[in-house]
C-alpha cells in the first residue's frame, strides 16, 4: 500500500474539518479511543476521557454529584450566570 499523496491528505483534512464543524454547537459526541477509553467531546476545548469502569463509577454517583453541585453552586463559576 503506497503512501497518500499531498492532495489526498489535504482532501482528507478538509473532509474531517467539515465533519467537525457540522456538529451542532453544544452537542456532545462520544467516541472510543485506540486504547479503549471513552471520550466525550463538546464539554470544553479538550475531550474528557475515562475507561469503562471509571464511567460506571461516576454514573453510579450521579445523584451525589448533582447534590454536591447544588450545595456548592454559590462558590462555583457559572458560564451562563443569569
BAVEX-174144 format. One record per atom (N, C-alpha, C, O): atom name; residue in one letter; residue number from 1; z, x, y. Coordinates in Angstrom, 2 decimals, always signed. Each point is the difference from the previous one (the first is absolute). Example, Ala and Ser with C-alpha at 12.3 -4.5 7.8 and 13.67 -1.06 7.14 Angstrom:
BEGIN
+------+------+------+---------+---------+---------+
| name | resn | resi |       Z |       X |       Y |
+------+------+------+---------+---------+---------+
|    N |    A |    1 |   +7.80 |  +13.19 |   -5.69 |
|   CA |    A |    1 |   +0.00 |   -0.89 |   +1.19 |
|    C |    A |    1 |   +0.00 |   +0.90 |   +1.20 |
|    O |    A |    1 |   +0.66 |   +1.04 |   -0.02 |
|    N |    S |    2 |   -1.38 |   -1.39 |   +1.07 |
|   CA |    S |    2 |   +0.06 |   +0.82 |   +1.19 |
|    C |    S |    2 |   +0.73 |   -0.77 |   +1.09 |
|    O |    S |    2 |   +0.17 |   +0.51 |   +1.11 |
+------+------+------+---------+---------+---------+
% end
This chain:
BEGIN
+------+------+------+---------+---------+---------+
| name | resn | resi |       Z |       X |       Y |
+------+------+------+---------+---------+---------+
|    N |    X |    1 |   +0.00 |   +0.85 |   -1.18 |
|   CA |    X |    1 |   +0.00 |   -0.85 |   +1.18 |
|    C |    X |    1 |   +0.00 |   +0.89 |   +1.23 |
|    O |    X |    1 |   +0.83 |   +0.90 |   +0.13 |
|    N |    X |    2 |   -1.74 |   -1.14 |   +0.77 |
|   CA |    X |    2 |   -0.15 |   +0.86 |   +1.18 |
|    C |    X |    2 |   +0.94 |   -0.46 |   +1.12 |
|    O |    X |    2 |   +0.46 |   -1.14 |   +0.03 |
|    N |    X |    3 |   -0.21 |   +2.06 |   +0.87 |
|   CA |    X |    3 |   +0.84 |   -0.29 |   +1.16 |
|    C |    X |    3 |   -0.75 |   -0.97 |   +0.93 |
|    O |    X |    3 |   -1.22 |   +0.09 |   +0.12 |
|    N |    X |    4 |   +1.96 |   -1.03 |   +0.53 |
|   CA |    X |    4 |   -0.66 |   -0.91 |   +0.93 |
|    C |    X |    4 |   -0.50 |   +0.76 |   +1.23 |
|    O |    X |    4 |   +0.58 |   +1.00 |   +0.42 |
|    N |    X |    5 |   -1.67 |   -1.50 |   +0.14 |
|   CA |    X |    5 |   -0.55 |   +0.62 |   +1.20 |
|    C |    X |    5 |   +0.84 |   -0.39 |   +1.22 |
|    O |    X |    5 |   +0.83 |   -0.91 |   -0.06 |
|    N |    X |    6 |   -1.06 |   +1.61 |   +1.15 |
|   CA |    X |    6 |   +0.71 |   -0.30 |   +1.24 |
|    C |    X |    6 |   -0.24 |   -1.44 |   +0.42 |
|    O |    X |    6 |   +0.92 |   -0.70 |   +0.42 |
|    N |    X |    7 |   -2.17 |   +0.25 |   -0.54 |
|   CA |    X |    7 |   -0.36 |   -1.37 |   +0.39 |
|    C |    X |    7 |   +0.72 |   -1.02 |   -0.87 |
|    O |    X |    7 |   +0.46 |   -1.02 |   +0.49 |
|    N |    X |    8 |   -0.36 |   +1.31 |   -1.81 |
|   CA |    X |    8 |   +0.70 |   -0.91 |   -0.90 |
|    C |    X |    8 |   +1.48 |   -0.07 |   +0.34 |
|    O |    X |    8 |   +0.60 |   -1.08 |   -0.02 |
|    N |    X |    9 |   -0.01 |   +2.22 |   +0.35 |
|   CA |    X |    9 |   +1.41 |   +0.02 |   +0.37 |
|    C |    X |    9 |   +0.24 |   -0.77 |   +1.31 |
|    O |    X |    9 |   +0.97 |   -0.74 |   +0.11 |
|    N |    X |   10 |   -1.85 |   +0.93 |   +0.87 |
|   CA |    X |   10 |   +0.14 |   -0.71 |   +1.26 |
|    C |    X |   10 |   -0.15 |   -1.52 |   -0.20 |
|    O |    X |   10 |   +0.70 |   -0.79 |   +0.63 |
|    N |    X |   11 |   -1.62 |   +0.41 |   -1.50 |
|   CA |    X |   11 |   -0.19 |   -1.42 |   -0.29 |
|    C |    X |   11 |   +1.25 |   -0.57 |   -0.67 |
|    O |    X |   11 |   +0.41 |   -1.12 |   +0.30 |
|    N |    X |   12 |   +0.18 |   +1.88 |   -1.20 |
|   CA |    X |   12 |   +1.22 |   -0.44 |   -0.69 |
|    C |    X |   12 |   +1.16 |   -0.12 |   +0.98 |
|    O |    X |   12 |   +0.78 |   -0.95 |   -0.08 |
|    N |    X |   13 |   -0.65 |   +1.89 |   +0.99 |
|   CA |    X |   13 |   +1.05 |   -0.06 |   +1.01 |
|    C |    X |   13 |   -0.17 |   -1.25 |   +0.87 |
|    O |    X |   13 |   +0.96 |   -0.70 |   +0.28 |
|    N |    X |   14 |   -2.19 |   +0.45 |   +0.13 |
|   CA |    X |   14 |   -0.29 |   -1.19 |   +0.82 |
|    C |    X |   14 |   +0.36 |   -1.27 |   -0.76 |
|    O |    X |   14 |   +0.55 |   -0.94 |   +0.58 |
|    N |    X |   15 |   -0.85 |   +0.91 |   -1.87 |
|   CA |    X |   15 |   +0.31 |   -1.17 |   -0.82 |
|    C |    X |   15 |   +1.52 |   -0.20 |   -0.10 |
|    O |    X |   15 |   +0.48 |   -1.13 |   +0.12 |
|    N |    X |   16 |   +0.25 |   +2.21 |   -0.33 |
|   CA |    X |   16 |   +1.46 |   -0.09 |   -0.10 |
|    C |    X |   16 |   +0.63 |   -0.41 |   +1.32 |
|    O |    X |   16 |   +0.95 |   -0.79 |   +0.02 |
|    N |    X |   17 |   -1.47 |   +1.31 |   +1.09 |
|   CA |    X |   17 |   +0.51 |   -0.38 |   +1.31 |
|    C |    X |   17 |   -0.24 |   -1.48 |   +0.27 |
|    O |    X |   17 |   +0.84 |   -0.67 |   +0.58 |
|    N |    X |   18 |   -1.99 |   +0.18 |   -1.00 |
|   CA |    X |   18 |   -0.31 |   -1.42 |   +0.18 |
|    C |    X |   18 |   +0.97 |   -0.86 |   -0.79 |
|    O |    X |   18 |   +0.46 |   -1.03 |   +0.49 |
|    N |    X |   19 |   -0.16 |   +1.44 |   -1.73 |
|   CA |    X |   19 |   +0.94 |   -0.75 |   -0.83 |
|    C |    X |   19 |   +1.39 |   +0.00 |   +0.63 |
|    O |    X |   19 |   +0.68 |   -1.03 |   +0.01 |
|    N |    X |   20 |   -0.26 |   +2.17 |   +0.53 |
|   CA |    X |   20 |   +1.32 |   +0.12 |   +0.60 |
|    C |    X |   20 |   +0.10 |   -0.87 |   +1.24 |
|    O |    X |   20 |   +1.01 |   -0.69 |   +0.20 |
|    N |    X |   21 |   -2.02 |   +0.70 |   +0.64 |
|   CA |    X |   21 |   +0.05 |   -0.77 |   +1.23 |
|    C |    X |   21 |   -0.21 |   -1.48 |   -0.23 |
|    O |    X |   21 |   +0.29 |   -0.80 |   +0.90 |
|    N |    X |   22 |   -0.78 |   +0.40 |   -2.06 |
|   CA |    X |   22 |   -0.24 |   -1.42 |   -0.25 |
|    C |    X |   22 |   +1.27 |   -0.73 |   -0.43 |
|    O |    X |   22 |   +0.01 |   -1.23 |   -0.05 |
|    N |    X |   23 |   +1.06 |   +1.98 |   -0.25 |
|   CA |    X |   23 |   +1.25 |   -0.63 |   -0.39 |
|    C |    X |   23 |   +0.62 |   -0.64 |   +1.24 |
|    O |    X |   23 |   +0.13 |   +0.65 |   +1.03 |
|    N |    X |   24 |   +0.25 |   -1.94 |   -1.13 |
|   CA |    X |   24 |   +0.58 |   -0.67 |   +1.16 |
|    C |    X |   24 |   +1.27 |   +0.71 |   +0.47 |
|    O |    X |   24 |   +0.82 |   +0.43 |   -0.81 |
|    N |    X |   25 |   -0.67 |   -0.32 |   +2.11 |
|   CA |    X |   25 |   +1.16 |   +0.69 |   +0.57 |
|    C |    X |   25 |   +1.27 |   -0.74 |   -0.40 |
|    O |    X |   25 |   +0.07 |   -1.23 |   +0.07 |
|    N |    X |   26 |   +0.92 |   +1.99 |   -0.48 |
|   CA |    X |   26 |   +1.26 |   -0.60 |   -0.41 |
|    C |    X |   26 |   +0.07 |   -0.37 |   -1.46 |
|    O |    X |   26 |   +1.06 |   -0.38 |   -0.49 |
|    N |    X |   27 |   -2.18 |   +0.48 |   -0.22 |
|   CA |    X |   27 |   +0.03 |   -0.34 |   -1.43 |
|    C |    X |   27 |   +0.49 |   +1.20 |   -0.80 |
|    O |    X |   27 |   -0.14 |   +1.15 |   +0.43 |
|    N |    X |   28 |   +0.70 |   -1.42 |   -1.57 |
|   CA |    X |   28 |   +0.50 |   +1.04 |   -0.88 |
|    C |    X |   28 |   -0.95 |   +0.17 |   -1.17 |
|    O |    X |   28 |   -0.60 |   -0.96 |   -0.48 |
|    N |    X |   29 |   +0.48 |   +2.19 |   +0.03 |
|   CA |    X |   29 |   -0.87 |   +0.31 |   -1.14 |
|    C |    X |   29 |   +0.78 |   +0.88 |   -0.97 |
|    O |    X |   29 |   +0.70 |   +0.92 |   +0.42 |
|    N |    X |   30 |   -0.82 |   -1.20 |   -1.70 |
|   CA |    X |   30 |   +0.69 |   +0.76 |   -1.04 |
|    C |    X |   30 |   -1.02 |   +0.80 |   -0.80 |
|    O |    X |   30 |   -1.08 |   -0.49 |   -0.33 |
|    N |    X |   31 |   +1.45 |   +1.74 |   +0.02 |
|   CA |    X |   31 |   -0.87 |   +0.85 |   -0.81 |
|    C |    X |   31 |   +0.84 |   +0.82 |   -0.96 |
|    O |    X |   31 |   +1.15 |   +0.35 |   +0.29 |
|    N |    X |   32 |   -1.73 |   -0.05 |   -1.45 |
|   CA |    X |   32 |   +0.64 |   +0.90 |   -0.95 |
|    C |    X |   32 |   -0.60 |   +1.38 |   +0.22 |
|    O |    X |   32 |   -1.22 |   +0.17 |   -0.06 |
|    N |    X |   33 |   +2.08 |   +0.81 |   +0.30 |
|   CA |    X |   33 |   -0.45 |   +1.36 |   +0.25 |
|    C |    X |   33 |   -0.27 |   +0.78 |   -1.27 |
|    O |    X |   33 |   +0.27 |   -0.48 |   -1.11 |
|    N |    X |   34 |   -0.79 |   +1.67 |   +1.27 |
|   CA |    X |   34 |   -0.34 |   +0.87 |   -1.12 |
|    C |    X |   34 |   +1.20 |   +0.33 |   -0.87 |
|    O |    X |   34 |   -0.13 |   +0.15 |   -1.22 |
|    N |    X |   35 |   +1.31 |   -0.05 |   +1.82 |
|   CA |    X |   35 |   +1.20 |   +0.37 |   -0.74 |
|    C |    X |   35 |   +0.76 |   -1.21 |   -0.52 |
|    O |    X |   35 |   +1.08 |   +0.14 |   -0.57 |
|    N |    X |   36 |   -1.64 |   -1.35 |   +0.76 |
|   CA |    X |   36 |   +0.61 |   -1.20 |   -0.56 |
|    C |    X |   36 |   +0.95 |   -0.72 |   +0.92 |
|    O |    X |   36 |   +0.66 |   -0.96 |   -0.42 |
|    N |    X |   37 |   -0.56 |   +1.39 |   +1.66 |
|   CA |    X |   37 |   +0.84 |   -0.71 |   +0.95 |
|    C |    X |   37 |   -0.76 |   -1.15 |   +0.64 |
|    O |    X |   37 |   -1.23 |   -0.02 |   +0.02 |
|    N |    X |   38 |   +1.98 |   -0.94 |   +0.50 |
|   CA |    X |   38 |   -0.61 |   -1.14 |   +0.69 |
|    C |    X |   38 |   +0.21 |   +0.21 |   +1.50 |
|    O |    X |   38 |   +1.12 |   +0.17 |   +0.46 |
|    N |    X |   39 |   -2.22 |   -0.17 |   +0.28 |
|   CA |    X |   39 |   +0.04 |   +0.20 |   +1.45 |
|    C |    X |   39 |   -0.29 |   -1.31 |   +0.71 |
|    O |    X |   39 |   -0.88 |   -0.76 |   -0.40 |
|    N |    X |   40 |   +1.64 |   +0.53 |   +1.47 |
|   CA |    X |   40 |   -0.24 |   -1.16 |   +0.86 |
|    C |    X |   40 |   -0.57 |   +0.52 |   +1.31 |
|    O |    X |   40 |   +0.62 |   +0.82 |   +0.67 |
|    N |    X |   41 |   -1.79 |   -1.29 |   -0.33 |
|   CA |    X |   41 |   -0.67 |   +0.37 |   +1.24 |
|    C |    X |   41 |   +0.12 |   -1.16 |   +0.98 |
|    O |    X |   41 |   -0.06 |   -1.17 |   -0.40 |
|    N |    X |   42 |   +0.21 |   +1.48 |   +1.67 |
|   CA |    X |   42 |   +0.03 |   -1.03 |   +1.02 |
|    C |    X |   42 |   +1.36 |   -0.21 |   +0.64 |
|    O |    X |   42 |   +0.13 |   -0.80 |   +0.92 |
|    N |    X |   43 |   +0.90 |   +1.51 |   -1.40 |
|   CA |    X |   43 |   +1.32 |   -0.12 |   +0.61 |
|    C |    X |   43 |   +0.14 |   +0.90 |   +1.22 |
|    O |    X |   43 |   +0.70 |   -0.34 |   +0.96 |
|    N |    X |   44 |   -1.37 |   +1.45 |   -0.98 |
|   CA |    X |   44 |   +0.08 |   +0.97 |   +1.08 |
|    C |    X |   44 |   -1.16 |   +0.97 |   -0.11 |
|    O |    X |   44 |   -1.01 |   -0.29 |   -0.64 |
|    N |    X |   45 |   +1.17 |   +1.42 |   +1.27 |
|   CA |    X |   45 |   -1.08 |   +0.99 |   +0.02 |
|    C |    X |   45 |   -0.28 |   +0.57 |   -1.39 |
|    O |    X |   45 |   -1.15 |   +0.26 |   -0.35 |
|    N |    X |   46 |   +2.21 |   -0.08 |   -0.42 |
|   CA |    X |   46 |   -0.14 |   +0.58 |   -1.34 |
|    C |    X |   46 |   +0.39 |   -1.04 |   -1.05 |
|    O |    X |   46 |   +0.80 |   -0.89 |   +0.28 |
|    N |    X |   47 |   -1.34 |   +1.02 |   -1.48 |
|   CA |    X |   47 |   +0.39 |   -0.94 |   -1.06 |
|    C |    X |   47 |   +1.42 |   +0.27 |   -0.48 |
|    O |    X |   47 |   +0.52 |   +1.11 |   +0.13 |
|    N |    X |   48 |   +0.09 |   -2.14 |   -0.70 |
|   CA |    X |   48 |   +1.29 |   +0.13 |   -0.66 |
|    C |    X |   48 |   -0.29 |   +0.03 |   -1.50 |
|    O |    X |   48 |   -0.60 |   -0.93 |   -0.54 |
|    N |    X |   49 |   +1.02 |   +2.01 |   -0.13 |
|   CA |    X |   49 |   -0.31 |   +0.17 |   -1.41 |
|    C |    X |   49 |   +1.28 |   +0.15 |   -0.81 |
|    O |    X |   49 |   +0.84 |   +0.85 |   +0.30 |
|    N |    X |   50 |   -0.70 |   -1.69 |   -1.31 |
|   CA |    X |   50 |   +1.11 |   +0.06 |   -0.94 |
|    C |    X |   50 |   -0.55 |   -0.17 |   -1.41 |
|    O |    X |   50 |   -1.11 |   -0.51 |   -0.19 |
|    N |    X |   51 |   +1.90 |   +0.93 |   -0.79 |
|   CA |    X |   51 |   -0.39 |   -0.22 |   -1.40 |
|    C |    X |   51 |   +0.52 |   -1.36 |   -0.45 |
|    O |    X |   51 |   +0.86 |   -0.60 |   +0.65 |
|    N |    X |   52 |   -1.38 |   +0.13 |   -1.76 |
|   CA |    X |   52 |   +0.31 |   -1.33 |   -0.52 |
|    C |    X |   52 |   +1.50 |   -0.31 |   +0.02 |
|    O |    X |   52 |   +0.42 |   -1.01 |   +0.55 |
|    N |    X |   53 |   +0.37 |   +1.90 |   -1.14 |
|   CA |    X |   53 |   +1.44 |   -0.24 |   -0.10 |
|    C |    X |   53 |   +0.65 |   -0.10 |   +1.38 |
|    O |    X |   53 |   +0.94 |   -0.78 |   +0.18 |
|    N |    X |   54 |   -1.44 |   +1.55 |   +0.78 |
|   CA |    X |   54 |   +0.54 |   -0.05 |   +1.35 |
|    C |    X |   54 |   -0.32 |   -1.32 |   +0.67 |
|    O |    X |   54 |   +0.85 |   -0.57 |   +0.69 |
|    N |    X |   55 |   -2.09 |   +0.07 |   -0.88 |
|   CA |    X |   55 |   -0.36 |   -1.30 |   +0.57 |
|    C |    X |   55 |   +0.87 |   -1.10 |   -0.60 |
|    O |    X |   55 |   +0.46 |   -0.89 |   +0.72 |
|    N |    X |   56 |   -0.25 |   +0.94 |   -2.02 |
|   CA |    X |   56 |   +0.82 |   -1.03 |   -0.66 |
|    C |    X |   56 |   +1.42 |   +0.03 |   +0.53 |
|    O |    X |   56 |   +0.58 |   -1.05 |   +0.28 |
|    N |    X |   57 |   +0.00 |   +2.25 |   -0.13 |
|   CA |    X |   57 |   +1.36 |   +0.11 |   +0.54 |
|    C |    X |   57 |   +0.07 |   -0.55 |   +1.42 |
|    O |    X |   57 |   +0.94 |   -0.71 |   +0.35 |
|    N |    X |   58 |   -1.93 |   +1.03 |   +0.46 |
|   CA |    X |   58 |   -0.04 |   -0.49 |   +1.37 |
|    C |    X |   58 |   -0.13 |   -1.52 |   +0.04 |
|    O |    X |   58 |   +0.71 |   -0.66 |   +0.75 |
|    N |    X |   59 |   -1.61 |   +0.12 |   -1.56 |
|   CA |    X |   59 |   -0.19 |   -1.45 |   -0.04 |
|    C |    X |   59 |   +1.24 |   -0.72 |   -0.51 |
|    O |    X |   59 |   +0.32 |   -1.10 |   +0.46 |
|    N |    X |   60 |   +0.39 |   +1.71 |   -1.40 |
|   CA |    X |   60 |   +1.24 |   -0.60 |   -0.51 |
|    C |    X |   60 |   +1.06 |   -0.10 |   +1.09 |
|    O |    X |   60 |   +0.89 |   -0.84 |   -0.08 |
|    N |    X |   61 |   -0.98 |   +1.69 |   +1.08 |
|   CA |    X |   61 |   +0.97 |   +0.01 |   +1.10 |
|    C |    X |   61 |   -0.54 |   -0.68 |   +1.26 |
|    O |    X |   61 |   +0.56 |   +0.18 |   +1.08 |
|    N |    X |   62 |   -1.62 |   -0.94 |   -1.21 |
|   CA |    X |   62 |   -0.64 |   -0.58 |   +1.19 |
|    C |    X |   62 |   +0.94 |   -0.90 |   +0.79 |
|    O |    X |   62 |   -0.03 |   +0.01 |   +1.23 |
|    N |    X |   63 |   +0.87 |   -0.80 |   -1.91 |
|   CA |    X |   63 |   +0.94 |   -0.86 |   +0.72 |
|    C |    X |   63 |   +1.02 |   +0.83 |   +0.77 |
|    O |    X |   63 |   +0.33 |   -0.31 |   +1.14 |
|    N |    X |   64 |   +0.16 |   +1.40 |   -1.77 |
|   CA |    X |   64 |   +0.95 |   +0.89 |   +0.68 |
|    C |    X |   64 |   -0.65 |   +0.67 |   +1.20 |
|    O |    X |   64 |   +0.62 |   +0.13 |   +1.05 |
|    N |    X |   65 |   -1.87 |   +0.30 |   -1.21 |
|   CA |    X |   65 |   -0.71 |   +0.64 |   +1.10 |
|    C |    X |   65 |   -0.20 |   -0.97 |   +1.16 |
|    O |    X |   65 |   +0.20 |   +0.37 |   +1.16 |
|    N |    X |   66 |   -0.59 |   -1.59 |   -1.47 |
|   CA |    X |   66 |   -0.21 |   -0.99 |   +1.06 |
|    C |    X |   66 |   +1.31 |   -0.28 |   +0.74 |
|    O |    X |   66 |   +0.01 |   -0.10 |   +1.23 |
|    N |    X |   67 |   +1.10 |   -0.02 |   -1.96 |
|   CA |    X |   67 |   +1.30 |   -0.22 |   +0.63 |
|    C |    X |   67 |   +0.38 |   +1.19 |   +0.88 |
|    O |    X |   67 |   +0.47 |   -0.18 |   +1.13 |
|    N |    X |   68 |   -0.66 |   +1.40 |   -1.64 |
|   CA |    X |   68 |   +0.30 |   +1.20 |   +0.75 |
|    C |    X |   68 |   -0.79 |   +0.04 |   +1.31 |
|    O |    X |   68 |   +0.54 |   +0.31 |   +1.06 |
|    N |    X |   69 |   -1.83 |   -0.64 |   -1.15 |
|   CA |    X |   69 |   -0.84 |   +0.01 |   +1.19 |
|    C |    X |   69 |   +0.49 |   -1.01 |   +1.04 |
|    O |    X |   69 |   +0.06 |   +0.31 |   +1.19 |
|    N |    X |   70 |   +0.29 |   -1.50 |   -1.64 |
|   CA |    X |   70 |   +0.48 |   -1.03 |   +0.93 |
|    C |    X |   70 |   +1.33 |   +0.41 |   +0.62 |
|    O |    X |   70 |   +0.21 |   -0.19 |   +1.20 |
|    N |    X |   71 |   +0.69 |   +0.76 |   -1.99 |
|   CA |    X |   71 |   +1.30 |   +0.43 |   +0.51 |
|    C |    X |   71 |   -0.13 |   +1.12 |   +1.03 |
|    O |    X |   71 |   +0.82 |   +0.11 |   +0.91 |
|    N |    X |   72 |   -1.84 |   +0.71 |   -1.04 |
|   CA |    X |   72 |   -0.18 |   +1.15 |   +0.89 |
|    C |    X |   72 |   -1.14 |   -0.16 |   +0.99 |
|    O |    X |   72 |   -0.41 |   +0.97 |   +0.64 |
|    N |    X |   73 |   -0.10 |   -2.18 |   -0.51 |
|   CA |    X |   73 |   -1.17 |   -0.25 |   +0.84 |
|    C |    X |   73 |   +0.20 |   +0.46 |   +1.44 |
|    O |    X |   73 |   -0.93 |   +0.50 |   +0.62 |
|    N |    X |   74 |   +2.14 |   -0.65 |   -0.09 |
|   CA |    X |   74 |   +0.26 |   +0.38 |   +1.39 |
|    C |    X |   74 |   -0.09 |   +1.52 |   +0.20 |
|    O |    X |   74 |   -0.19 |   +0.46 |   +1.12 |
|    N |    X |   75 |   +0.34 |   +0.30 |   -2.18 |
|   CA |    X |   75 |   -0.05 |   +1.46 |   +0.08 |
|    C |    X |   75 |   -1.37 |   +0.57 |   -0.35 |
|    O |    X |   75 |   -0.24 |   +1.19 |   +0.16 |
|    N |    X |   76 |   -0.66 |   -2.05 |   -0.62 |
|   CA |    X |   76 |   -1.31 |   +0.45 |   -0.47 |
|    C |    X |   76 |   -1.04 |   -0.08 |   +1.10 |
|    O |    X |   76 |   +0.07 |   -0.86 |   +0.88 |
|    N |    X |   77 |   -1.03 |   +1.75 |   -0.93 |
|   CA |    X |   77 |   -1.12 |   -0.06 |   +0.94 |
|    C |    X |   77 |   -1.02 |   -0.99 |   -0.57 |
|    O |    X |   77 |   -0.45 |   +0.16 |   -1.14 |
|    N |    X |   78 |   +0.10 |   -1.15 |   +1.92 |
|   CA |    X |   78 |   -0.95 |   -1.02 |   -0.42 |
|    C |    X |   78 |   -1.29 |   +0.17 |   +0.78 |
|    O |    X |   78 |   +0.02 |   +0.09 |   +1.23 |
|    N |    X |   79 |   -1.14 |   -0.05 |   -1.93 |
|   CA |    X |   79 |   -1.30 |   +0.15 |   +0.66 |
|    C |    X |   79 |   -0.36 |   -1.23 |   +0.82 |
|    O |    X |   79 |   -0.48 |   +0.13 |   +1.13 |
|    N |    X |   80 |   +0.71 |   -1.31 |   -1.70 |
|   CA |    X |   80 |   -0.40 |   -1.25 |   +0.65 |
|    C |    X |   80 |   +1.23 |   -0.71 |   +0.54 |
|    O |    X |   80 |   +0.27 |   -1.15 |   -0.36 |
|    N |    X |   81 |   +0.48 |   +1.82 |   +1.21 |
|   CA |    X |   81 |   +1.20 |   -0.62 |   +0.58 |
|    C |    X |   81 |   -0.42 |   -1.08 |   +0.98 |
|    O |    X |   81 |   -0.81 |   +0.22 |   +0.90 |
|    N |    X |   82 |   +1.38 |   -1.39 |   -1.10 |
|   CA |    X |   82 |   -0.30 |   -1.08 |   +0.92 |
|    C |    X |   82 |   -0.29 |   -1.29 |   -0.62 |
|    O |    X |   82 |   -0.26 |   -0.98 |   +0.70 |
+------+------+------+---------+---------+---------+
% end
